[in-house]
Each structure stands twice: as structure tokens, then as C-alpha cells.
Amino acid sequence: MVNKKRNSKHRWRHIQATIRDTNILLKEFRAPLFWFVFAVIGGGFLYDYIARLVNEPVNSLVESIYIVLIAAFLQPANRDFPNHFALQLFHFFMPLVGIIALAQGLADFGSLFFNRKSRNKEWEMAVASTLNNHIILIGLGHLGYRVALKLHEIGETIAVVEFSTEADTVTTVKSWGIPVIHEDATRPATLEAVNIKNARAIIMASQNDAMNLQIALKARSLNPNIQVVIRIFDDDFAHALQEQFGFIALSATEMAAPVFAAAAAGVDVTNPISVEGQLLSLARITISKDAPFTNKTIGYVEDKYHLSIVLHRHNGKSEMHPTNTTDLHVGDVLAVLGVPEQLNQILHDNGQ
């Protein structure tokens, strides 16, 4: 049931991406389409006028437009060839209009539509600029790739900025339908190209602390309400950033990719701690109406997801270490302790 719901969400995301992609293509070629339509309709009016002027009238204006249209595609009209030279010119002139104004545009449209992998950086930027309420990921190294994978798995809309054009992960991420911009993310123009003003969150996943901080500050200046998740190797520095700027600063290794993804998705999650070789994090979850564990018990959730619920809040009352028989309801808040993979699974099922 969970997998079917997840696959359905992925299919819907793919359909949305395809519709958005096709709309951009139509906008890209709206000029030749406009001029072709203008030539056909305008030519139809002119043909009808001349036909009446030289005493070779057609049945209606619509038929005149139809004659001009089929002439553009070298198709014979269902009537005798006109006698007047001015009308004959339409049958020789309109095919040129069809070839020049439309054929080349349609050829380019078809090439880009059916060969999406051949598109250049400008095209990726055009796609990214149409996103809304999305997550921006900076860096496609080991951590960035894993974060992109987790976000893709939970059906989030993502735009990626990666400076290196030779990263092995770029091709894979693009194959998921995610736009990848090859640019320097420290430039405000790059962040604007991925529509940061309408983004919900941004993740800095590069290995350069100074660059991560520089991008985070620029992102916050361009979008004061954006959720900032930043990778910082120094623990003390990470805590300072959380206190001073309200960033979610995580200093874990690439194994914590699900935690980065969860944080960007709007889930309160703590910096992982290592306990006997395992990375554990504490996350806050508000039970949604679609969660499969609604009206179940604390024990059911702990057994199903192999994690610990350390706090349960219901109707404004909090209970630390709730009993296994405690019932769960829509809107209840849980503080859940577990490894990133376990947290990621319960977030999936809760629709976060």
C-alpha cells in the first residue's frame, strides 16, 4: 500500500514535470507559431478579398483560410486551380511560408521534445525557473547525491546547482527529471536562475564550509523566509549558526543524507549523534490524516519502524516515554528517535 502510494506520487510528479517541460517548449517556439497562424489567417482574408475582386469568389471566408492553410503544406484544394495570377501566387508563396515560419520551428521543437538529454545549460535554467515551492540543492558530491536521491524518493520538487560539469552523478540526477545547473552558486544570478524567491528550502551540501555559509547568507537575503540547511564540519560553528541565523546546521557525514532531506522537507530534526557506531537523530512529526498509523498505538509504530517514541503530545498535553498502548490521532505530535533511514521511512508514510 505504501509503495503504491509512493509510486503514484512519483508518477504525478513526472506528469507535472512533463507538462511544465512542454509548456516551456511551446513558449520557446511561440514566435514561429504566431507568424504562421498570422500568415494563414491574414492570407485567407486577402485571398477572399482578391477572389471577389477578380470574380472568382469562394463559398466563404473560412474556405479561403482553408485554401491558404492546405497550400502551405503543398496539398491540393478541393476545387479547380484559380485562373487569376494573383490567386495562383498563393499556391506558390504559402509553401515557402510553411517551410520558413513553421517547418524549422517544428523540427527544432520535435528534436528538443524527444531528445531532452541534449538540452544545454540555458534550457536547464529555463526549466528550473518555472519551479515553485521547491527545494534547491547545492552540490552533487557524495552527500549531495544521496540527499537528491532521498528527496526524489519522497516526491519533492528539486533544482540542483553543481559547479563541476564532470560530476559522475549529474547524468543520473538529470535522468530523474531534475534540472541541474552548471554554475557558481555563490553568484546571486545563479540562485535567481533556480527561482530562489519561490523556493521553500535550500541545502548546502558541498565540502567547503566558507562557501556553504556564503551561499546560505545570499540565499536568505534573496528569500528571507527560505529554510536553510547547511553542512558544516565544525560542530561548534554549526551550533553558532543555528543560534545566530536560525539555519539548520548539520555536521554529520554523508550517512546522514536522509536527515538533510528531512530537514529541507520541513521536518524538525536534530544533528545526528553517534551511539555505538550508529547515527541517531530526533525528529518531530505531526501525524497527518493519511498516515497509516493513525488510530494505531505507540507500540505499533515502534515495532513497525524499529524506532523509539520519546514524547507524545495530544490535545496540548505532553507525555514523556508514552506507554505502548497509547492511542495515536490526527494532529498528535511525536518526538521520534531513530537512525536516518528509519526516520525517512516514517516521514514517507506520514506524507512529509
Contacts in CASP RR format, 6 or more apart in sequence:
PFRMAT RR
TARGET T0000
AUTHOR 0000-0000-0000
METHOD contacts of the structure
MODEL  1
MVNKKRNSKHRWRHIQATIRDTNILLKEFRAPLFWFVFAVIGGGFLYDYI
ARLVNEPVNSLVESIYIVLIAAFLQPANRDFPNHFALQLFHFFMPLVGII
ALAQGLADFGSLFFNRKSRNKEWEMAVASTLNNHIILIGLGHLGYRVALK
LHEIGETIAVVEFSTEADTVTTVKSWGIPVIHEDATRPATLEAVNIKNAR
AIIMASQNDAMNLQIALKARSLNPNIQVVIRIFDDDFAHALQEQFGFIAL
SATEMAAPVFAAAAAGVDVTNPISVEGQLLSLARITISKDAPFTNKTIGY
VEDKYHLSIVLHRHNGKSEMHPTNTTDLHVGDVLAVLGVPEQLNQILHDN
GQ
1 292 0 8 1.000
2 292 0 8 1.000
2 348 0 8 1.000
2 349 0 8 1.000
6 153 0 8 1.000
6 154 0 8 1.000
6 155 0 8 1.000
6 348 0 8 1.000
9 155 0 8 1.000
10 155 0 8 1.000
13 155 0 8 1.000
13 157 0 8 1.000
14 177 0 8 1.000
17 177 0 8 1.000
20 127 0 8 1.000
20 130 0 8 1.000
21 116 0 8 1.000
21 127 0 8 1.000
22 113 0 8 1.000
23 130 0 8 1.000
24 123 0 8 1.000
24 126 0 8 1.000
24 127 0 8 1.000
24 130 0 8 1.000
25 109 0 8 1.000
25 112 0 8 1.000
25 113 0 8 1.000
26 33 0 8 1.000
28 109 0 8 1.000
28 112 0 8 1.000
28 126 0 8 1.000
29 105 0 8 1.000
29 106 0 8 1.000
29 108 0 8 1.000
29 109 0 8 1.000
32 101 0 8 1.000
32 102 0 8 1.000
32 104 0 8 1.000
32 105 0 8 1.000
33 102 0 8 1.000
35 101 0 8 1.000
36 72 0 8 1.000
36 97 0 8 1.000
36 98 0 8 1.000
36 101 0 8 1.000
36 102 0 8 1.000
39 72 0 8 1.000
39 94 0 8 1.000
39 97 0 8 1.000
39 98 0 8 1.000
39 101 0 8 1.000
40 65 0 8 1.000
40 68 0 8 1.000
40 69 0 8 1.000
40 72 0 8 1.000
40 94 0 8 1.000
40 97 0 8 1.000
41 65 0 8 1.000
42 65 0 8 1.000
42 68 0 8 1.000
43 64 0 8 1.000
43 65 0 8 1.000
43 68 0 8 1.000
43 90 0 8 1.000
43 94 0 8 1.000
44 61 0 8 1.000
44 64 0 8 1.000
44 65 0 8 1.000
44 67 0 8 1.000
44 68 0 8 1.000
45 61 0 8 1.000
45 64 0 8 1.000
45 65 0 8 1.000
47 58 0 8 1.000
47 64 0 8 1.000
47 65 0 8 1.000
47 67 0 8 1.000
47 68 0 8 1.000
47 87 0 8 1.000
47 90 0 8 1.000
48 57 0 8 1.000
48 58 0 8 1.000
48 61 0 8 1.000
48 64 0 8 1.000
50 84 0 8 1.000
50 86 0 8 1.000
50 87 0 8 1.000
51 57 0 8 1.000
51 58 0 8 1.000
51 64 0 8 1.000
51 82 0 8 1.000
51 87 0 8 1.000
54 84 0 8 1.000
54 86 0 8 1.000
54 87 0 8 1.000
56 82 0 8 1.000
56 83 0 8 1.000
56 84 0 8 1.000
56 87 0 8 1.000
58 64 0 8 1.000
58 67 0 8 1.000
58 79 0 8 1.000
66 77 0 8 1.000
67 77 0 8 1.000
67 79 0 8 1.000
67 90 0 8 1.000
68 90 0 8 1.000
68 94 0 8 1.000
70 76 0 8 1.000
70 77 0 8 1.000
71 77 0 8 1.000
71 90 0 8 1.000
71 91 0 8 1.000
71 94 0 8 1.000
71 95 0 8 1.000
72 94 0 8 1.000
72 95 0 8 1.000
72 97 0 8 1.000
72 98 0 8 1.000
72 102 0 8 1.000
73 95 0 8 1.000
73 98 0 8 1.000
74 95 0 8 1.000
81 88 0 8 1.000
81 91 0 8 1.000
82 88 0 8 1.000
82 91 0 8 1.000
111 118 0 8 1.000
112 118 0 8 1.000
112 119 0 8 1.000
112 123 0 8 1.000
117 174 0 8 1.000
121 181 0 8 1.000
121 182 0 8 1.000
121 183 0 8 1.000
124 179 0 8 1.000
124 180 0 8 1.000
124 181 0 8 1.000
124 182 0 8 1.000
125 179 0 8 1.000
125 181 0 8 1.000
125 193 0 8 1.000
125 194 0 8 1.000
127 179 0 8 1.000
128 159 0 8 1.000
128 179 0 8 1.000
128 181 0 8 1.000
128 193 0 8 1.000
128 194 0 8 1.000
128 195 0 8 1.000
129 193 0 8 1.000
129 194 0 8 1.000
129 195 0 8 1.000
130 195 0 8 1.000
131 157 0 8 1.000
131 159 0 8 1.000
131 179 0 8 1.000
131 194 0 8 1.000
131 195 0 8 1.000
131 198 0 8 1.000
131 199 0 8 1.000
132 157 0 8 1.000
132 195 0 8 1.000
132 198 0 8 1.000
133 157 0 8 1.000
133 198 0 8 1.000
133 199 0 8 1.000
133 200 0 8 1.000
134 156 0 8 1.000
134 157 0 8 1.000
134 158 0 8 1.000
134 159 0 8 1.000
134 195 0 8 1.000
134 198 0 8 1.000
134 199 0 8 1.000
134 200 0 8 1.000
135 151 0 8 1.000
135 156 0 8 1.000
135 157 0 8 1.000
135 158 0 8 1.000
135 159 0 8 1.000
135 199 0 8 1.000
135 200 0 8 1.000
135 201 0 8 1.000
135 202 0 8 1.000
135 203 0 8 1.000
135 264 0 8 1.000
135 265 0 8 1.000
136 158 0 8 1.000
136 159 0 8 1.000
136 160 0 8 1.000
136 161 0 8 1.000
136 191 0 8 1.000
136 194 0 8 1.000
136 196 0 8 1.000
136 199 0 8 1.000
136 201 0 8 1.000
136 202 0 8 1.000
136 203 0 8 1.000
136 219 0 8 1.000
137 144 0 8 1.000
137 147 0 8 1.000
137 148 0 8 1.000
137 151 0 8 1.000
137 158 0 8 1.000
137 159 0 8 1.000
137 160 0 8 1.000
137 161 0 8 1.000
137 202 0 8 1.000
137 203 0 8 1.000
137 205 0 8 1.000
137 264 0 8 1.000
138 160 0 8 1.000
138 161 0 8 1.000
138 185 0 8 1.000
138 202 0 8 1.000
138 203 0 8 1.000
138 204 0 8 1.000
138 205 0 8 1.000
138 206 0 8 1.000
138 212 0 8 1.000
138 215 0 8 1.000
139 160 0 8 1.000
139 161 0 8 1.000
139 162 0 8 1.000
139 163 0 8 1.000
139 185 0 8 1.000
139 204 0 8 1.000
139 205 0 8 1.000
139 206 0 8 1.000
140 148 0 8 1.000
140 160 0 8 1.000
140 162 0 8 1.000
140 164 0 8 1.000
140 167 0 8 1.000
140 169 0 8 1.000
140 170 0 8 1.000
140 173 0 8 1.000
140 180 0 8 1.000
140 205 0 8 1.000
141 162 0 8 1.000
141 167 0 8 1.000
141 169 0 8 1.000
141 205 0 8 1.000
141 206 0 8 1.000
141 207 0 8 1.000
142 254 0 8 1.000
143 205 0 8 1.000
143 231 0 8 1.000
143 253 0 8 1.000
143 254 0 8 1.000
143 257 0 8 1.000
143 260 0 8 1.000
144 169 0 8 1.000
144 203 0 8 1.000
144 205 0 8 1.000
144 254 0 8 1.000
144 257 0 8 1.000
144 260 0 8 1.000
145 169 0 8 1.000
145 172 0 8 1.000
145 173 0 8 1.000
146 254 0 8 1.000
146 257 0 8 1.000
147 203 0 8 1.000
147 205 0 8 1.000
147 257 0 8 1.000
147 260 0 8 1.000
147 261 0 8 1.000
147 264 0 8 1.000
148 158 0 8 1.000
148 160 0 8 1.000
148 169 0 8 1.000
148 173 0 8 1.000
148 176 0 8 1.000
148 178 0 8 1.000
149 257 0 8 1.000
150 257 0 8 1.000
150 258 0 8 1.000
150 260 0 8 1.000
150 261 0 8 1.000
150 344 0 8 1.000
151 158 0 8 1.000
151 261 0 8 1.000
151 264 0 8 1.000
151 265 0 8 1.000
152 158 0 8 1.000
152 176 0 8 1.000
152 178 0 8 1.000
153 344 0 8 1.000
153 348 0 8 1.000
154 261 0 8 1.000
154 265 0 8 1.000
154 344 0 8 1.000
154 347 0 8 1.000
154 348 0 8 1.000
154 351 0 8 1.000
154 352 0 8 1.000
156 261 0 8 1.000
156 264 0 8 1.000
156 265 0 8 1.000
158 178 0 8 1.000
159 178 0 8 1.000
159 179 0 8 1.000
159 181 0 8 1.000
159 194 0 8 1.000
159 195 0 8 1.000
159 199 0 8 1.000
160 173 0 8 1.000
160 178 0 8 1.000
160 179 0 8 1.000
160 180 0 8 1.000
160 181 0 8 1.000
161 180 0 8 1.000
161 181 0 8 1.000
161 183 0 8 1.000
161 185 0 8 1.000
161 190 0 8 1.000
161 191 0 8 1.000
161 194 0 8 1.000
162 170 0 8 1.000
162 180 0 8 1.000
162 181 0 8 1.000
162 182 0 8 1.000
163 182 0 8 1.000
163 183 0 8 1.000
163 184 0 8 1.000
163 185 0 8 1.000
164 170 0 8 1.000
164 182 0 8 1.000
165 182 0 8 1.000
170 180 0 8 1.000
170 182 0 8 1.000
173 180 0 8 1.000
174 180 0 8 1.000
179 194 0 8 1.000
181 190 0 8 1.000
181 193 0 8 1.000
181 194 0 8 1.000
183 190 0 8 1.000
183 193 0 8 1.000
184 190 0 8 1.000
185 191 0 8 1.000
185 211 0 8 1.000
185 215 0 8 1.000
186 211 0 8 1.000
186 214 0 8 1.000
186 215 0 8 1.000
186 218 0 8 1.000
188 218 0 8 1.000
188 222 0 8 1.000
191 215 0 8 1.000
191 218 0 8 1.000
191 219 0 8 1.000
191 222 0 8 1.000
192 222 0 8 1.000
196 202 0 8 1.000
196 219 0 8 1.000
196 222 0 8 1.000
196 223 0 8 1.000
196 226 0 8 1.000
197 222 0 8 1.000
197 223 0 8 1.000
199 223 0 8 1.000
199 226 0 8 1.000
200 226 0 8 1.000
200 227 0 8 1.000
200 264 0 8 1.000
200 266 0 8 1.000
201 226 0 8 1.000
201 227 0 8 1.000
201 228 0 8 1.000
201 229 0 8 1.000
201 263 0 8 1.000
201 264 0 8 1.000
201 265 0 8 1.000
201 266 0 8 1.000
202 215 0 8 1.000
202 216 0 8 1.000
202 219 0 8 1.000
202 226 0 8 1.000
202 227 0 8 1.000
202 228 0 8 1.000
202 229 0 8 1.000
202 264 0 8 1.000
203 229 0 8 1.000
203 230 0 8 1.000
203 231 0 8 1.000
203 260 0 8 1.000
203 263 0 8 1.000
203 264 0 8 1.000
204 211 0 8 1.000
204 212 0 8 1.000
204 213 0 8 1.000
204 215 0 8 1.000
204 216 0 8 1.000
204 228 0 8 1.000
204 229 0 8 1.000
204 230 0 8 1.000
204 231 0 8 1.000
205 231 0 8 1.000
205 260 0 8 1.000
206 212 0 8 1.000
206 231 0 8 1.000
207 231 0 8 1.000
207 233 0 8 1.000
209 231 0 8 1.000
209 232 0 8 1.000
209 233 0 8 1.000
209 234 0 8 1.000
209 237 0 8 1.000
212 230 0 8 1.000
212 231 0 8 1.000
212 232 0 8 1.000
213 230 0 8 1.000
213 232 0 8 1.000
213 241 0 8 1.000
216 228 0 8 1.000
216 230 0 8 1.000
216 241 0 8 1.000
216 245 0 8 1.000
216 247 0 8 1.000
217 245 0 8 1.000
219 226 0 8 1.000
219 228 0 8 1.000
220 226 0 8 1.000
220 228 0 8 1.000
220 245 0 8 1.000
227 248 0 8 1.000
227 263 0 8 1.000
227 264 0 8 1.000
227 266 0 8 1.000
228 245 0 8 1.000
228 246 0 8 1.000
228 247 0 8 1.000
228 248 0 8 1.000
229 247 0 8 1.000
229 248 0 8 1.000
229 250 0 8 1.000
229 260 0 8 1.000
229 263 0 8 1.000
229 264 0 8 1.000
230 241 0 8 1.000
230 247 0 8 1.000
230 248 0 8 1.000
230 249 0 8 1.000
230 250 0 8 1.000
231 250 0 8 1.000
231 251 0 8 1.000
231 260 0 8 1.000
232 238 0 8 1.000
232 241 0 8 1.000
232 249 0 8 1.000
232 250 0 8 1.000
232 251 0 8 1.000
233 251 0 8 1.000
234 251 0 8 1.000
235 251 0 8 1.000
235 271 0 8 1.000
237 249 0 8 1.000
238 249 0 8 1.000
238 250 0 8 1.000
238 251 0 8 1.000
238 271 0 8 1.000
239 249 0 8 1.000
241 247 0 8 1.000
241 249 0 8 1.000
242 248 0 8 1.000
242 249 0 8 1.000
248 263 0 8 1.000
248 269 0 8 1.000
249 271 0 8 1.000
250 256 0 8 1.000
250 259 0 8 1.000
250 260 0 8 1.000
250 263 0 8 1.000
250 271 0 8 1.000
250 272 0 8 1.000
251 271 0 8 1.000
252 259 0 8 1.000
252 271 0 8 1.000
252 272 0 8 1.000
252 279 0 8 1.000
253 279 0 8 1.000
255 279 0 8 1.000
255 340 0 8 1.000
256 272 0 8 1.000
256 279 0 8 1.000
256 281 0 8 1.000
256 340 0 8 1.000
257 340 0 8 1.000
258 340 0 8 1.000
258 341 0 8 1.000
258 343 0 8 1.000
258 344 0 8 1.000
259 269 0 8 1.000
259 272 0 8 1.000
259 279 0 8 1.000
259 281 0 8 1.000
259 340 0 8 1.000
259 343 0 8 1.000
261 344 0 8 1.000
262 269 0 8 1.000
262 283 0 8 1.000
262 340 0 8 1.000
262 343 0 8 1.000
262 344 0 8 1.000
262 347 0 8 1.000
262 352 0 8 1.000
263 269 0 8 1.000
265 347 0 8 1.000
265 352 0 8 1.000
266 352 0 8 1.000
267 283 0 8 1.000
267 284 0 8 1.000
267 285 0 8 1.000
267 347 0 8 1.000
267 352 0 8 1.000
268 283 0 8 1.000
268 284 0 8 1.000
269 281 0 8 1.000
269 282 0 8 1.000
269 283 0 8 1.000
269 284 0 8 1.000
269 343 0 8 1.000
270 281 0 8 1.000
270 282 0 8 1.000
270 283 0 8 1.000
271 281 0 8 1.000
272 279 0 8 1.000
272 280 0 8 1.000
272 281 0 8 1.000
272 340 0 8 1.000
273 279 0 8 1.000
273 280 0 8 1.000
273 281 0 8 1.000
274 280 0 8 1.000
278 339 0 8 1.000
279 339 0 8 1.000
279 340 0 8 1.000
280 337 0 8 1.000
280 338 0 8 1.000
280 339 0 8 1.000
281 337 0 8 1.000
281 338 0 8 1.000
281 339 0 8 1.000
281 340 0 8 1.000
281 343 0 8 1.000
282 310 0 8 1.000
282 335 0 8 1.000
282 336 0 8 1.000
282 337 0 8 1.000
282 338 0 8 1.000
283 335 0 8 1.000
283 336 0 8 1.000
283 338 0 8 1.000
283 343 0 8 1.000
283 347 0 8 1.000
284 333 0 8 1.000
284 334 0 8 1.000
284 335 0 8 1.000
284 336 0 8 1.000
285 333 0 8 1.000
285 334 0 8 1.000
285 336 0 8 1.000
285 346 0 8 1.000
285 347 0 8 1.000
285 350 0 8 1.000
285 352 0 8 1.000
286 331 0 8 1.000
286 332 0 8 1.000
286 333 0 8 1.000
286 334 0 8 1.000
287 293 0 8 1.000
287 294 0 8 1.000
287 328 0 8 1.000
287 329 0 8 1.000
287 330 0 8 1.000
287 331 0 8 1.000
287 332 0 8 1.000
287 333 0 8 1.000
287 334 0 8 1.000
287 350 0 8 1.000
288 294 0 8 1.000
288 330 0 8 1.000
288 331 0 8 1.000
288 350 0 8 1.000
288 351 0 8 1.000
288 352 0 8 1.000
289 330 0 8 1.000
290 350 0 8 1.000
290 351 0 8 1.000
291 330 0 8 1.000
291 349 0 8 1.000
291 350 0 8 1.000
291 351 0 8 1.000
292 349 0 8 1.000
293 300 0 8 1.000
293 301 0 8 1.000
293 304 0 8 1.000
293 328 0 8 1.000
293 349 0 8 1.000
294 328 0 8 1.000
294 329 0 8 1.000
294 330 0 8 1.000
295 327 0 8 1.000
295 328 0 8 1.000
295 329 0 8 1.000
296 327 0 8 1.000
296 328 0 8 1.000
297 324 0 8 1.000
297 325 0 8 1.000
297 326 0 8 1.000
297 327 0 8 1.000
297 328 0 8 1.000
298 309 0 8 1.000
298 312 0 8 1.000
298 322 0 8 1.000
298 323 0 8 1.000
298 324 0 8 1.000
298 325 0 8 1.000
298 326 0 8 1.000
298 328 0 8 1.000
299 309 0 8 1.000
299 324 0 8 1.000
299 325 0 8 1.000
301 307 0 8 1.000
301 309 0 8 1.000
301 328 0 8 1.000
301 334 0 8 1.000
301 346 0 8 1.000
302 308 0 8 1.000
302 309 0 8 1.000
302 324 0 8 1.000
305 342 0 8 1.000
305 345 0 8 1.000
305 346 0 8 1.000
306 342 0 8 1.000
307 336 0 8 1.000
307 337 0 8 1.000
307 338 0 8 1.000
307 339 0 8 1.000
307 342 0 8 1.000
307 343 0 8 1.000
307 346 0 8 1.000
308 336 0 8 1.000
308 337 0 8 1.000
308 338 0 8 1.000
309 322 0 8 1.000
309 334 0 8 1.000
309 335 0 8 1.000
309 336 0 8 1.000
309 337 0 8 1.000
310 320 0 8 1.000
310 321 0 8 1.000
310 335 0 8 1.000
310 336 0 8 1.000
310 337 0 8 1.000
311 318 0 8 1.000
311 319 0 8 1.000
311 320 0 8 1.000
311 321 0 8 1.000
311 322 0 8 1.000
311 333 0 8 1.000
311 334 0 8 1.000
311 335 0 8 1.000
312 318 0 8 1.000
312 319 0 8 1.000
312 322 0 8 1.000
312 326 0 8 1.000
312 328 0 8 1.000
312 332 0 8 1.000
312 333 0 8 1.000
312 334 0 8 1.000
312 335 0 8 1.000
313 319 0 8 1.000
313 332 0 8 1.000
313 333 0 8 1.000
313 334 0 8 1.000
314 329 0 8 1.000
314 332 0 8 1.000
319 326 0 8 1.000
328 334 0 8 1.000
336 343 0 8 1.000
336 346 0 8 1.000
END
